[in-house]
């Protein structure tokens, strides 16, 4: 059952609705003002009524109400909105970290300053017994401090997990065993298999993804297909770490992005300690007397590519197994607020079908010895390597020409509306877009506000997008 949207001027208890801040398939967020005090707040209201949706929203409210930290968005009250619960929260009149990243990679000092603040907020949530499970740039709001610097505020605890609740608790049933929940590009590999069993290390992995994106300007796993994201994450094949970073930053990224949670940095304290570790002075290795060689040393083995896992999963889909009863892939992409409006967001819930251990397991067959990368020889038939592994280190962005050219971008398929947000403004497709990077949002039946990724537009290049409701994306 759907609820009627609130309109400007409508009164909810002691608050008057002023405008819509964001809207998604599960909830809408409004800016409201206290009728007596004149203070501004954000009000999150469900757009559909159901027992699970009500329980999840109340769990989110209880979680955020217990958290008070300068890098977290607080919930201050629960209101009755036409018979349904609504969460009253702090109003943060600022953009999201996702919108800031549209400009590209951040300078190292600014990236580390924002990252430390985010880690501090998440550490406070962990200490209170909560795992966020959906950390990503669009769930980080940005306010300003007294010096005009950005201050990150982690929001949207809609799918947070309480570490203190026993399995038989009331909220535990909202996440079934074997269910994946979250946003694939920022999910730890174990979260794909079973979101219910994850711990603080899943948030550590997501923080590593965010830090890498802050330093490169692109997601750690720049794929639209969920299976490709999982295969790359399970094999540890993320966007390359830029050259020239301090050793402590490299060690932090590598420690956060370990596919195996047992090898990962265990918590936020360890993340900060690794980031602050002083540079170690290398001790020269002692010179040993030469020993007789009995056999040549084997060539180093290359890390197995996740390609076979992707092909296997694609074959299962082609065979009709993934589309069989009970395993229909219904990807409800996480709610993200429109780029032209700042808000504290709506419940960010993405429930993915449980996949079998065999389908999710990373490839175990070792690859043949692979020599050091070199330019392809003429006539070579060697297969191409994965996109992520072949990406060069990010380079400095070049300032656009004074008179930017445009490219015509159109969209066809299942989406009723597609919008693009970039440094030069907001566009509704089809439109002529200046060269640059854009965040795309598409409206599909039953999921009217899906974030469908990033589009890079080159000068004068015509682009035709084909939007698919089945996969909630708009590839070229």
N, C-alpha and C positions, 0 to 999 in steps of 0.2 A: 504494500500500500504506500503510495507516494503522498508526501505532505506538500501543501501549498507553500510556495516561497514567500518570504517576508518582503514587505514593500516599504520604501522610505516613508517615514511618518508613522508607521505602525508602532504600537507600544507593547513591550513585553515586560510585565511587572514594572520595575522602576526605570526601565531603559527605553529609549526611543531609537528606532532603526534609522540610520542615516544613509547607508549605501552598502552595496555588495562588494566584498573584498575578493572573494574567490568562490568557485563552485565546481563540484565534481560529481561523480556517480553516487557517492555515499553521503556527502554532507556539503553544506554551504557555510561560508563564513561571512559575517556582516560586521560593519563598524556601527557601534551603538554608543549612545551618550546617556549618562546618568541624568535624569530629569531634574534632580535637585542640586547635585554637586557639579554638574557640567563636565565630568571626567569622561574620557574616551576609553572604550574597551572593544575587544573582539568577541563575538558571539558565534560559536560553532553549533550548528543545528543540523540534525539528520534530514536528508531529503527523502528517505524511505523508512517505513516503520517495520520493525521485526524484532523478535526477542534477542537474537544474536547481535544485531546492530545496536540495540539499546544497551546491552550488557557491555559490549566493547567500548562504547562511548563513555559509559560510567567508569569502566576500568581505567580508561585514559584519564578521566577527570581525577580519580583517586590517586593515580600515579603522580600526575603533575602537581596536584594540590600538596603532596608531601615534599615536593622539591622546591627549595628556595636557593637560587644561585644566580649570579649576574650573567651567566652564559646559558641559562635555560629560560624558557617561556613558562610563566606560572599560570595555573588555573586558580581562580579566586572564588568561584561560586557555581552552582548548578541551578538553572532556571527552568521553569515549566513553560514550554513553547508549544501551545496548542495541544497539550496532552503528552508531549514528547520531551525528553531531557535536552537541555542545551548547556554547553560549557561556556562560562564567562571567563575570559582570559585577558592577559595584558595585551594592549594594542601596541604593535611595533610598526610605526609608519615608515618603513624602509624596504629596500629590495631584498632579494634572497641571494645567497652565495652563488646559486646557479646563474642568476642574471649578471653578477659581477664577472663570472667566468666567461661570459660572452665576449669580453674584451681580450681574452687569451690568458696565458700564464701570468702569475703574479711574480713580482720581484721576490727573491729568496727571503729577505728579512720580513716582508709583509706576510708572505705565505706561512712562515714559521710562527709569526705572532698570532695570526688567526688560528692556526692549527693548535697551538698550545692552549688557547682559550677554549676551543671546542673540546679538547681532551679533558680540560679541567671540569667542564660542565658534565661530560659523560662520566667522568670519575665520580662526581657527586651523585649522579643517578645510580651508578653501580653500588656505591656505598650505602644507598638507601634500599638496595635489593632489587633494582630494575635493570633489565637488558632492553635497550631501545629496539633493536632488530630492523630498523629502517633508516639508518643514518645515510644521508645523501645531501648534496648541495641544495636541493630545493626545500629541504626540511631544516635549513639553517637560515634564520633571518638575520639581517644586519641593521643594527642601530648605530648611533654616533655617540662617542664619549665627549668629554669637555674639550678635548683637543681636536675634535673633528675626525678622529680615526674610527674605522669600522669596528664594531663589537659584535661577534657572532653570538646568536641566541638559538640554541637547539630547540626545536618544536616537534609537535606531532608524535606523541607517544601512543598512537592509536593501536599499534600491534605490539606494544611493550610486553615483556614477560616478567612476572614477579618471581624472583628466586626464592622468596620466603614462603610462598604458598605451597601447601602440600598438593600432590597430584589429584587428590579427590576434591580439591577446592572448587568453588563454583565457577571461577573463571577458566579453570584448566580445560574444560570441555570446548572452549571456543577455538582451540587449535588442536586438530586431530593429529595423532601420531602418523608420521609419514607425509605430512602436508608441508609444502614449501610456502613461506610467506615472506614478502619483502619486495625489493626492487632488484632484479637480476644483476645489473651492472655493478652493484655495490654489495652483493651477498657473498658471504663466505661459502666455500664448497659444501660444508656440512649443513648449511641452512637450506640448500636445494633439496637435500635428502630428507630432513626432518627439522622443521623450525621449532618444534616443541622441545627438543633436547639441547638446543644451543645454550651457551653460557657467555660470559663477558668477552671471550675471545672472538666471538662473531662480530661484536661491535669494534674490537681492535682491528679486525680485517677491514671493515667498512671505513674506519678512520684512515687506514693505509691507502685505500682507494681514493679517498678525498684528498689526502696529501699529495699523491702522485698527480692528480688532476690539477691541483693548485700550482704545481711546478711545471707542468707540461701544457696545460690548456686543453687537454683532451681526456676523455674517460680512460680509466685503466683497462677497460675491456670494451672497445668501441664497436660492438656488434648489436644489431637489432634482434637477432634470433636468440631465444633463451638457451637453446641447446649449444650454440656456439659459445655463448658466454660461459656456460658451465664447463664445457670441454677445455677452454683456454684457462679458466680459473683453476680447475683441477690439475692441469699440467704446469701451472705457474708461469704461463706465457702472457704476461701483461704488457702494457705499453712500456717501452724501454725507459729505464731510469736515466735522466739527463747526465751527461758527463760534467765533471768539474764540481760536483756537489761536495760539501764537507763529508768526511767519512762517517760522522755520527748520523747525518741525515740519510746517507745510503744504508747504513746499518738499521736505522729505524724503518725505512721503507721495506727492506728485505725481511725484517723481523715481523712486521705487520702482515705482509702479503704471503706468508708461508701457507701453502694449501693444506698442510697437515696441522690441525689445531695444537697438537702436542709439541710441534716445533715452533709455534708462533709465540710472540711476546704475550705473556699471560694476562696482563691487565694494563690499565692506564698508567699506573705508577711505573711499570716497567717501560712503557712507551716514553714517558718523560725522562726517565733515567737514561735510556739509550740515546735520546736526543741530546741530553746534556753531558754525555760521556766525553771526557777529554781525549784528544787525539793521542793515540799510543805511538811511542817511538819503537820502530822495528829493531829487533836485535838480530845482527847478522847470524845466519846459520853457521855452525861449526863446519870446517872443512874436513871431510872424511877421506880416508885413503881409498883409492879406486878399488872396486871389487870386480872379480871376473863376471862377465856377462854370460849367463847361460842361455838366455833366449831374449829376443827383442821385446821391449815393453809394449803392451797392447795400446792401440790408439784410444784416446778418451772417447767414451760413448756420448753421443748426443742425447739430450733429453727427449724422450718419446713424444712425438707430436700427437695432439689430441684429435687429429683428423679422423682416424678410424672410429673414435667414439661418435663423432658427428655423423659420419657415414652410416654407422650402425643405427643411430637414432633415426636418421632420415629414412633408412630402409624400413624400420618398424612403422614409421608413420605412413610410408607408401603402401605397406602391407595391410593397413587398416587397423593395426592394433591400437595405436594411440587414439583413433577415433571410435573405438568400440565402446559399448555401454559402460559407463562408470569412469572412463578415462578420457572423456572429451576434453580437449585442451581449451579451457575457458579462461583466458588470461585477462584478469581485471586489472589493467595497468593502474599503478599508483596515482592517486589524486595529486595534481600539482596546481598551485594557484596560477591564474593568468599572469603573464609577465608584466602587463601594464598595471597591475594592482598588487600592493603588498598586503600580506595577511599572515595570520598564524596558521593557516592551512586547515585542511579537513582530514578525516581519518584516511591514512595512507595504507590501504589494504590491498595486497596482491596475493591471491590464493591460487597456487599452481597445483596441477595434479601430482600425486605421489608417483614417483618413478621407481622401477625395480632396481635393486642394488646392482644387478648386472648391467643395466642400461646406464646407470650413473657412475659406475666405477671407471676411473681413468685407465687408459690403455696400459697394459703391463708387459706387452711383448717388446723387448729392447730393440731399438733401431740399429741398423748396421752402422759400423764406425763411419764417422763423417769428418772429413778434413776441415781445416779452418775455412771460414767463409771466404770466397774469392769471386771475382767476376766470372760469369758464365762463359764457357768456351764456345766457339762457333760449332753448331751442330750438336750441342749437348742436349740430352733428353732427360736430365735430372728434373724431378718434379719441383714445382715452386713451393717455397716454404710459406708458413702462415703469415698473414698480413702483419700481425702484431710483432712477431719475431723479426720481421724485415724492416720495420719502421726505423728511420734514422732518428738520431737525437733531435729534440725540438730545437728550432732555431728562433732567433729574435724576430718578432713580427715587423714587417716593413710597413711604414706609414702609407696609407692609400694616396693616390694622386689627388691633386686639388680638385679636379673635375672627374669624379668617379663615373665609370661606365656602368651600365645596368645589364642584367640578364633576365629574360622572361622565364618565370617559373609557374608551372601549371600543375594541377592535381586532379586525378581522376580516380575512380574506384568507389569504395564503399563509404568514404567519409562525406558527410554533408557539408563540412566546412573545415578548412585548413588555414591556420594562421602561422606567421613567421615573425619572430622577435629578434632584433639585432641591434647593433650600435647605431644604425641609421633610422631606427623606428620600428613601428608595428605595421604589418602588412597582412591583408586577407588575400589569399591566392584565388585565381591567377593574378599576378602582379609582376612588375618589373623591379627587381631587387638589385641594389648596389652590391658590388663584390664584397664578400665578407662571410662571417659565420653566423648562422641563425638557429635558434631553438624553434622546433616545430611542434604545434599542438593540433590535434585533429579531433573532430566530433564524430563518433561512431554510434550506431544504434545501441542503446543500453549502457553506453559508457561515454558520456558526452564531453569529456575533457581529458583526453589522453595525451601525455607527453610522448611524442614519437621520435625523439632524438635530435641530432644536430645535422644541419645541412651546410656544406661549404659551397659558396657560389663564386665561380670564377668570372672574370670580366667578359661580358658578351656571350657567355655559355648558356644556351637554352636548356632548361631542365624540365622533364616531365616526371612527376611523382605518381606512383600507382599505389593507392591506399588500400589496405586489407583489414577488414574488421576481424577476421579470424586470428590475425597475429598482432593487431593493434599497432601497425607500423605503416610508413609511407616510403618505401624504397624507390630509387630511381628506376 
